[in-house]
Amino acid sequence: MYSHDLHKAPTLLVKRALYSFFLLLVTALFVFAHQAQAQELTSSQADSIKASIDGYIEVNKENVHALSIVYLSSDDKIAETYAGTLNSAGAPIDASSVYDWGEASELLIWISALQLEERGTLDLDKDIKLYLPQDFNLPPDTNKSMTFRQLMSHSSGFDRSLLNLQLKETDEIPDLQSALSQTDARQTYTPGKMVSRSSYASSLAALIISHVSGLPYEVYVDENILKPMRMYHTSLTVNMDDNIGVQTKRKQLESFDTQGTKLSYYRPAYLYAPALMVSSTPRDLMRLVRGLLNVSSEHLFQNSETYEKIFVSDMDYRTSENVRVATGLFSLATQEDKWVLIGTSGGTSTFIEMSSKTKEAIVLMSSTLDDKRFMWQIAARVFGRESFDKSEYLEPSTLWRGIYQDARSPQHGPTKIVSVLNRALVGTQDEHDLTINDLHYQQAQAGLYFRPGDLQGRNSVVFSNSTEYISIMSFFNQDYFKLPHAQLIIEYTLLFGAALGALASISGVFGLIFSKLKSMRKGTSVSLGYAPLVIYLLNIGLIAFISYIAVVLLNYTTTDFISSMQIYAYVYAISVAALLLYDMWEIHKSKDNVLKRSHELIALIAGVILMMNLIYWEIIF
């Protein structure tokens, strides 16, 4: 028996080997077919998205100047669309076209922070004073401690200062610490309470990255992010002299405003450079996004746990407690796992949206300034629209009625008056709905209101009570706080008085001229004095100058504009103060001359009201 089995052994071994080989062959063919099918499905998914995007662009091609789109599918397949021309010479947009990131440059700061936390050199939840240079001073009145995580979630308490933001062409580029020392920023809000995106706060975080790592910020980012991620078409500096190829391509790009008007080449040189000066191709930005989603062969972090931290909430919506901000990325109020980052700079716009679960992402770059509408519409073709389910228990919308101030607007200094132009009027419509600047919002549940079919970025708003600010209105990337009635009465009385003062001054000038001409025609002499005329003219000049400055500040500002405004305001204040004293003496003397006395009284009242405005809005003192 044993000898017979031994005789059969070689034959059995051969049969078993052939059988095993057959199984392996079948398995391999099955796997190959499955992968081919998956690849075909993925290609169909990417092709479908690209076809939808291309179709939308074709329908709206009149509004397209230069547009680059890179889409990442859930199976890590890339679809790209390039539309428009680089400039009037007609050069087509392609993969090498370069745009500015604007505020989206902050993403490199937050990635750097996670890397340093991973290495144990930075604790995101400790007071930032532990990580600042010893010879660096925070702005005056920065009495409330803040953590790096609060810098990252845009809730450090700093409002947006419009002073000393941009370098002139003749200026030498200061290092980051020197630039931050020149700031006019103020810690207006309690840290952790208000979302107020601040260039100063983000740049302060970049300074901490530099100090903790022992390297200049741009050197750290280049060595620890750009090179490992093979982002060879990205620049970090003001002049883009760190990447001449990027510099050349960026200078070739022509920009337009939202009305289609061509803009001259303009790339603002921020004082806080290099923290907010990133420029790149969309492919390079998508490389970074793929790194964040951990689907890249290049790695941003050493530990897999760090990738999970990227999308862990740093700040929630107060009412719904849904995630709002994580690692500087914004989450939409009623749509889970959709992370958005927007940046606008000079004449370009950058938009990023991604899903950490499906690993889908889209990067859009445009040569149109503040091109949010077009970008949201395209992104909707990838991620769809937000959906809302109405609750059975709705609140009376009168709870939130009032005037709300954009928390990002300056709340201090001579640019404080610009805040008046960034307010929202919230009214009621029906019992449960409300209006925000005449746009109708439906109530989904208590504290949550939405606009069906509107752009994702503004179609939902969350309201919440606040012990410090009465109530807060929150869009996904910025807060508004309700203004108390007393403050509104004071401010609008002052502004209305200033408008009346300007109107009275204009009327007064014509009245004085008319009276003088009338007396000359009759051959009589009327003494009206020069004090009222001079005050009228100074009043008109002040109102015109401040109105012009306010309009300029809504777009961008330079120190020259503000300095000239303050110089004029102080000259006005000193001159009018002296003239008002003289005017009061003349009023006392001119009891019998009714016309002269009337002009002197009007000039006195108008001058006093305008002086009160200068003091209240912190243009002087």
Solvent accessible surface area in square Angstrom, and as a share of the most:
residue,aa,sasa,rsa
1,M,177,0.79
2,Y,174,0.66
3,S,85,0.55
4,H,104,0.46
5,D,73,0.38
6,L,132,0.66
7,H,148,0.66
8,K,97,0.41
9,A,36,0.28
10,P,80,0.50
11,T,74,0.43
12,L,82,0.41
13,L,114,0.57
14,V,87,0.50
15,K,126,0.53
16,R,156,0.57
17,A,62,0.48
18,L,116,0.57
19,Y,137,0.52
20,S,56,0.36
21,F,131,0.55
22,F,117,0.49
23,L,85,0.43
24,L,125,0.62
25,L,84,0.42
26,V,69,0.39
27,T,76,0.44
28,A,59,0.46
29,L,107,0.53
30,F,142,0.59
31,V,67,0.38
32,F,142,0.59
33,A,57,0.44
34,H,108,0.48
35,Q,110,0.49
36,A,46,0.36
37,Q,106,0.47
38,A,42,0.32
39,Q,106,0.47
40,E,118,0.53
41,L,114,0.57
42,T,3,0.02
43,S,47,0.30
44,S,60,0.39
45,Q,56,0.25
46,A,5,0.04
47,D,87,0.45
48,S,68,0.44
49,I,25,0.13
50,K,68,0.29
51,A,64,0.50
52,S,44,0.29
53,I,3,0.01
54,D,50,0.26
55,G,35,0.34
56,Y,36,0.14
57,I,14,0.07
58,E,100,0.45
59,V,125,0.72
60,N,34,0.17
61,K,120,0.51
62,E,160,0.72
63,N,96,0.49
64,V,23,0.13
65,H,42,0.19
66,A,2,0.01
67,L,4,0.02
68,S,0,0.00
69,I,2,0.01
70,V,1,0.01
71,Y,2,0.01
72,L,1,0.00
73,S,0,0.00
74,S,44,0.28
75,D,81,0.42
76,D,55,0.29
77,K,75,0.32
78,I,77,0.39
79,A,11,0.09
80,E,43,0.19
81,T,13,0.07
82,Y,58,0.22
83,A,18,0.14
84,G,34,0.33
85,T,65,0.38
86,L,7,0.03
87,N,31,0.16
88,S,94,0.61
89,A,94,0.73
90,G,42,0.40
91,A,40,0.31
92,P,99,0.62
93,I,10,0.05
94,D,61,0.32
95,A,24,0.19
96,S,51,0.33
97,S,1,0.01
98,V,1,0.01
99,Y,0,0.00
100,D,4,0.02
101,W,1,0.00
102,G,3,0.03
103,E,35,0.15
104,A,0,0.00
105,S,0,0.00
106,E,2,0.01
107,L,1,0.00
108,L,1,0.00
109,I,0,0.00
110,W,1,0.00
111,I,0,0.00
112,S,0,0.00
113,A,0,0.00
114,L,5,0.02
115,Q,4,0.02
116,L,5,0.03
117,E,41,0.18
118,E,38,0.17
119,R,107,0.39
120,G,66,0.64
121,T,68,0.40
122,L,5,0.03
123,D,53,0.27
124,L,1,0.01
125,D,86,0.44
126,K,100,0.42
127,D,41,0.21
128,I,1,0.01
129,K,107,0.45
130,L,124,0.62
131,Y,33,0.12
132,L,16,0.08
133,P,15,0.09
134,Q,190,0.85
135,D,112,0.58
136,F,15,0.06
137,N,124,0.64
138,L,31,0.15
139,P,9,0.06
140,P,85,0.54
141,D,102,0.53
142,T,14,0.08
143,N,126,0.65
144,K,95,0.40
145,S,72,0.47
146,M,4,0.02
147,T,30,0.18
148,F,0,0.00
149,R,69,0.25
150,Q,44,0.20
151,L,1,0.00
152,M,1,0.01
153,S,2,0.02
154,H,6,0.03
155,S,2,0.01
156,S,1,0.01
157,G,2,0.02
158,F,0,0.00
159,D,0,0.00
160,R,88,0.32
161,S,10,0.06
162,L,9,0.04
163,L,20,0.10
164,N,41,0.21
165,L,21,0.10
166,Q,24,0.10
167,L,24,0.12
168,K,88,0.37
169,E,182,0.82
170,T,125,0.73
171,D,55,0.28
172,E,158,0.71
173,I,83,0.42
174,P,28,0.18
175,D,91,0.47
176,L,15,0.07
177,Q,47,0.21
178,S,48,0.31
179,A,0,0.00
180,L,1,0.01
181,S,72,0.47
182,Q,87,0.39
183,T,24,0.14
184,D,23,0.12
185,A,0,0.00
186,R,65,0.24
187,Q,19,0.08
188,T,53,0.31
189,Y,2,0.01
190,T,35,0.20
191,P,15,0.10
192,G,33,0.32
193,K,97,0.41
194,M,1,0.00
195,V,0,0.00
196,S,3,0.02
197,R,13,0.05
198,S,2,0.01
199,S,22,0.14
200,Y,6,0.02
201,A,4,0.03
202,S,1,0.01
203,S,0,0.00
204,L,0,0.00
205,A,0,0.00
206,A,0,0.00
207,L,9,0.05
208,I,0,0.00
209,I,0,0.00
210,S,22,0.14
211,H,89,0.40
212,V,35,0.20
213,S,33,0.21
214,G,65,0.62
215,L,59,0.30
216,P,73,0.46
217,Y,6,0.02
218,E,53,0.24
219,V,53,0.31
220,Y,2,0.01
221,V,0,0.00
222,D,44,0.23
223,E,89,0.40
224,N,29,0.15
225,I,0,0.00
226,L,8,0.04
227,K,115,0.49
228,P,52,0.33
229,M,1,0.01
230,R,100,0.37
231,M,4,0.02
232,Y,130,0.49
233,H,104,0.46
234,T,6,0.03
235,S,0,0.00
236,L,3,0.01
237,T,28,0.16
238,V,17,0.10
239,N,79,0.40
240,M,4,0.02
241,D,89,0.46
242,D,76,0.39
243,N,32,0.16
244,I,106,0.54
245,G,46,0.44
246,V,3,0.02
247,Q,34,0.15
248,T,65,0.38
249,K,48,0.20
250,R,1,0.00
251,K,116,0.49
252,Q,71,0.31
253,L,3,0.01
254,E,36,0.16
255,S,7,0.04
256,F,36,0.15
257,D,37,0.19
258,T,85,0.50
259,Q,156,0.69
260,G,36,0.35
261,T,79,0.46
262,K,107,0.45
263,L,54,0.27
264,S,94,0.61
265,Y,101,0.38
266,Y,79,0.30
267,R,29,0.11
268,P,5,0.03
269,A,25,0.19
270,Y,46,0.17
271,L,9,0.05
272,Y,3,0.01
273,A,2,0.01
274,P,17,0.11
275,A,0,0.00
276,L,7,0.03
277,M,6,0.03
278,V,3,0.02
279,S,0,0.00
280,S,0,0.00
281,T,5,0.03
282,P,0,0.00
283,R,120,0.44
284,D,1,0.01
285,L,0,0.00
286,M,5,0.02
287,R,73,0.27
288,L,0,0.00
289,V,0,0.00
290,R,47,0.17
291,G,1,0.01
292,L,1,0.01
293,L,2,0.01
294,N,64,0.33
295,V,41,0.24
296,S,10,0.07
297,S,93,0.60
298,E,30,0.13
299,H,112,0.50
300,L,9,0.05
301,F,10,0.04
302,Q,145,0.64
303,N,71,0.36
304,S,72,0.46
305,E,106,0.48
306,T,7,0.04
307,Y,19,0.07
308,E,122,0.55
309,K,98,0.42
310,I,0,0.00
311,F,33,0.14
312,V,90,0.52
313,S,39,0.25
314,D,30,0.16
315,M,24,0.11
316,D,61,0.32
317,Y,2,0.01
318,R,77,0.28
319,T,53,0.31
320,S,29,0.19
321,E,131,0.59
322,N,64,0.33
323,V,52,0.30
324,R,0,0.00
325,V,0,0.00
326,A,0,0.00
327,T,3,0.02
328,G,0,0.00
329,L,0,0.00
330,F,2,0.01
331,S,5,0.03
332,L,4,0.02
333,A,5,0.04
334,T,38,0.22
335,Q,28,0.12
336,E,140,0.63
337,D,21,0.11
338,K,31,0.13
339,W,10,0.03
340,V,0,0.00
341,L,1,0.01
342,I,12,0.06
343,G,1,0.01
344,T,36,0.21
345,S,7,0.04
346,G,12,0.11
347,G,2,0.02
348,T,0,0.00
349,S,2,0.01
350,T,0,0.00
351,F,0,0.00
352,I,0,0.00
353,E,0,0.00
354,M,0,0.00
355,S,1,0.00
356,S,21,0.14
357,K,148,0.63
358,T,64,0.37
359,K,66,0.28
360,E,27,0.12
361,A,0,0.00
362,I,0,0.00
363,V,0,0.00
364,L,0,0.00
365,M,0,0.00
366,S,3,0.02
367,S,0,0.00
368,T,11,0.07
369,L,57,0.29
370,D,66,0.34
371,D,16,0.09
372,K,73,0.31
373,R,132,0.48
374,F,21,0.09
375,M,1,0.00
376,W,6,0.02
377,Q,35,0.15
378,I,0,0.00
379,A,0,0.00
380,A,11,0.09
381,R,89,0.33
382,V,19,0.11
383,F,19,0.08
384,G,30,0.29
385,R,94,0.34
386,E,14,0.06
387,S,92,0.60
388,F,39,0.16
389,D,131,0.68
390,K,113,0.48
391,S,39,0.25
392,E,156,0.70
393,Y,175,0.67
394,L,53,0.27
395,E,21,0.09
396,P,68,0.43
397,S,1,0.00
398,T,70,0.41
399,L,99,0.49
400,W,13,0.04
401,R,124,0.45
402,G,14,0.14
403,I,39,0.20
404,Y,0,0.00
405,Q,1,0.01
406,D,14,0.07
407,A,0,0.00
408,R,46,0.17
409,S,4,0.02
410,P,3,0.02
411,Q,40,0.18
412,H,23,0.10
413,G,10,0.10
414,P,10,0.06
415,T,1,0.01
416,K,33,0.14
417,I,29,0.15
418,V,3,0.02
419,S,4,0.02
420,V,28,0.16
421,L,97,0.48
422,N,51,0.26
423,R,34,0.13
424,A,4,0.03
425,L,106,0.53
426,V,1,0.01
427,G,17,0.17
428,T,47,0.27
429,Q,69,0.30
430,D,114,0.59
431,E,120,0.54
432,H,56,0.25
433,D,18,0.09
434,L,0,0.00
435,T,26,0.15
436,I,9,0.04
437,N,82,0.42
438,D,136,0.70
439,L,67,0.33
440,H,58,0.26
441,Y,4,0.02
442,Q,50,0.22
443,Q,0,0.00
444,A,2,0.02
445,Q,66,0.29
446,A,47,0.37
447,G,1,0.01
448,L,9,0.05
449,Y,0,0.00
450,F,16,0.07
451,R,53,0.19
452,P,79,0.50
453,G,68,0.65
454,D,13,0.07
455,L,13,0.06
456,Q,1,0.01
457,G,11,0.11
458,R,91,0.33
459,N,3,0.02
460,S,8,0.05
461,V,0,0.00
462,V,3,0.02
463,F,1,0.00
464,S,10,0.07
465,N,121,0.62
466,S,25,0.16
467,T,148,0.86
468,E,87,0.39
469,Y,37,0.14
470,I,87,0.44
471,S,3,0.02
472,I,2,0.01
473,M,0,0.00
474,S,4,0.02
475,F,28,0.12
476,F,14,0.06
477,N,28,0.15
478,Q,45,0.20
479,D,0,0.00
480,Y,33,0.13
481,F,20,0.08
482,K,30,0.13
483,L,3,0.01
484,P,58,0.36
485,H,137,0.61
486,A,67,0.52
487,Q,54,0.24
488,L,18,0.09
489,I,114,0.58
490,I,89,0.45
491,E,2,0.01
492,Y,81,0.31
493,T,86,0.50
494,L,15,0.08
495,L,46,0.23
496,F,135,0.56
497,G,9,0.09
498,A,9,0.07
499,A,60,0.46
500,L,86,0.43
501,G,4,0.04
502,A,13,0.10
503,L,112,0.56
504,A,33,0.26
505,S,0,0.00
506,I,74,0.38
507,S,62,0.40
508,G,5,0.05
509,V,20,0.11
510,F,139,0.58
511,G,24,0.23
512,L,13,0.07
513,I,85,0.43
514,F,134,0.56
515,S,18,0.12
516,K,100,0.42
517,L,95,0.47
518,K,96,0.41
519,S,6,0.04
520,M,124,0.55
521,R,209,0.76
522,K,139,0.59
523,G,68,0.66
524,T,77,0.45
525,S,112,0.72
526,V,45,0.26
527,S,78,0.50
528,L,14,0.07
529,G,35,0.34
530,Y,176,0.67
531,A,6,0.04
532,P,1,0.01
533,L,52,0.26
534,V,61,0.35
535,I,0,0.00
536,Y,0,0.00
537,L,95,0.47
538,L,34,0.17
539,N,0,0.00
540,I,50,0.25
541,G,25,0.24
542,L,3,0.01
543,I,48,0.24
544,A,60,0.47
545,F,58,0.24
546,I,21,0.11
547,S,58,0.37
548,Y,117,0.45
549,I,2,0.01
550,A,13,0.10
551,V,91,0.52
552,V,19,0.11
553,L,7,0.04
554,L,88,0.44
555,N,113,0.58
556,Y,97,0.37
557,T,1,0.01
558,T,29,0.17
559,T,50,0.29
560,D,76,0.39
561,F,54,0.22
562,I,2,0.01
563,S,44,0.29
564,S,47,0.30
565,M,2,0.01
566,Q,55,0.24
567,I,114,0.58
568,Y,66,0.25
569,A,0,0.00
570,Y,84,0.32
571,V,81,0.47
572,Y,1,0.00
573,A,9,0.07
574,I,125,0.63
575,S,37,0.24
576,V,0,0.00
577,A,40,0.31
578,A,60,0.47
579,L,38,0.19
580,L,15,0.08
581,L,120,0.60
582,Y,115,0.44
583,D,0,0.00
584,M,89,0.40
585,W,148,0.52
586,E,15,0.07
587,I,18,0.09
588,H,108,0.48
589,K,119,0.50
590,S,10,0.07
591,K,126,0.53
592,D,142,0.74
593,N,50,0.26
594,V,112,0.64
595,L,75,0.37
596,K,26,0.11
597,R,77,0.28
598,S,44,0.28
599,H,15,0.07
600,E,1,0.00
601,L,71,0.35
602,I,70,0.36
603,A,0,0.00
604,L,31,0.15
605,I,101,0.51
606,A,3,0.02
607,G,0,0.00
608,V,62,0.36
609,I,44,0.22
610,L,3,0.02
611,M,34,0.15
612,M,99,0.44
613,N,12,0.06
614,L,2,0.01
615,I,86,0.44
616,Y,62,0.24
617,W,1,0.00
618,E,63,0.28
619,I,2,0.01
620,I,2,0.01
621,F,181,0.75
